[in-house]
Amino acid sequence: MFDKGTLTLAKVDPTNPASPALYDDVELTTPAGVNSGIAEEIYTISGNDSIRYKYYPSSGKFDFWGYFADDAVSGPVTNDGAVVKVPFTITGAQDLMVAKADTTTAQWNIIEGWSDKSRFYSSYAARNNVQPEMTFKHLLTRFTFSVVGNDNDVCGFNGGASLPASGIYSGVFVKSIKVKSKETGNIIAAYTGTAKPTKELIEFTGNPVMLPLSGEYDGTKVDSLYDQSVFTTSKWLDNDFMKGVLTIGGTHWAKIMRPTSSTTPTKVGGALLVQPLVTDGETTYDLEVEIGQYLVVKDEHPAPGTDPVHEIRYFKATNQITPTKVNGTTQGVSYNVKITLYGFEKIDVTTTLDQWLNGGEIPFDAD
């Protein structure tokens, strides 16, 4: 909360320089499960959550700014009197947003009747039912992903979406999905009129990296798109190799990110939030998809009932995707990327015995 038109923090008592600020990077909590509601400052006292109430000074006009950064904040917030910056480092799982209180059409209809139409936000405005309303704008670009199999063999178990309690899975699974993006920068959380950014309210620094898509099982985010622990009777030799029989218990199927159909896309993981494309020259993202498949590599049966030897084989594909910009940018836009997966093809060499050609008789006279 700033004195109107400035980045000077509004004080409880504007006449006292030593008075504390009303809102100085204060965390407010919005109601869960709804898109809109009154944000409250919640603090804990004696083990119980309580709400702290604050009131407008009797005089003065004010601006309200806000930002949201999940757990991406990577340093102290700075205010040089013209711009407030919040440093961040994203992993692809965090949402970044900013907002400035802006009047609604209904509020403007009230303000039009005032002799001083700049008296918002203030104690006078609050008495006339004009309170700050803040719409938070997404600063990043959001990707979700779905996969389909090129054929039923890629899906395993002949493409069945309903899988048995356990069995040897031969289909493809998704090990990782990554998109290239810069990961560090600053949120422009507030600014004065003269310092208004010409572009979006975010700046990126550093070099781009490949940001990974996180998994999401039963609504809970996890680091990997698959969980090696579900392979109950397999022996892992290292990260890229295994032997044994790949038997997956029925309670673990949800943890295998895989295509379940060759026609209907299956959602994979959560959402990946990355640096937006904001200039005319930026049109594509680098996308990397790594898949794995459990393949029979030796059909060894030294004793009756012995299982063949399986290995995990990985394949990594990198390509570019070109999202359609909205109003010249991908910022605040969500896209779904549909990925068609192909499995490894076994090499079957057919040998054919060519027939001898008839060359006829060769005479030889021994006389």
HELIX and SHEET records of a PDB file:
HELIX    1   1 THR A  105  ILE A  111  1                                   7    
HELIX    2   2 SER A  123  ARG A  127  1                                   5    
HELIX    3   3 ASN A  152  CYS A  155  1                                   4    
HELIX    4   4 PHE A  157  GLY A  159  5                                   3    
HELIX    5   5 GLY A  193  ALA A  195  5                                   3    
HELIX    6   6 GLN A  228  VAL A  230  5                                   3    
HELIX    7   7 GLY A  250  LYS A  255  5                                   6    
SHEET    1   A 2 PHE A   2  ASP A   3  0                                        
SHEET    2   A 2 PHE A  62  ASP A  63 -1                                        
SHEET    1   B 2 GLU A  41  ILE A  45  0                                        
SHEET    2   B 2 ASN A  48  ARG A  52 -1                                        
SHEET    1   C 3 TRP A  65  PHE A  68  0                                        
SHEET    2   C 3 MET A  97  LYS A 100 -1                                        
SHEET    3   C 3 LYS A 137  HIS A 138 -1                                        
SHEET    1   D 4 THR A  78  ASN A  79  0                                        
SHEET    2   D 4 VAL A  83  THR A  89 -1                                        
SHEET    3   D 4 THR A 184  TYR A 191 -1                                        
SHEET    4   D 4 ILE A 202  THR A 205 -1                                        
SHEET    1   E 3 THR A 266  VAL A 274  0                                        
SHEET    2   E 3 THR A 141  GLY A 149 -1                                        
SHEET    3   E 3 SER A 334  LEU A 341  1                                        
SHEET    1   F 4 VAL A 209  PRO A 212  0                                        
SHEET    2   F 4 VAL A 172  SER A 181 -1                                        
SHEET    3   F 4 TYR A 285  LYS A 298 -1                                        
SHEET    4   F 4 VAL A 309  ILE A 321 -1                                        
SHEET    1   G 2 GLY A 215  TYR A 217  0                                        
SHEET    2   G 2 THR A 220  VAL A 222 -1                                        
SHEET    1   H 2 SER A 234  ASP A 238  0                                        
SHEET    2   H 2 PHE A 241  GLY A 244 -1                                        
END                                                                             
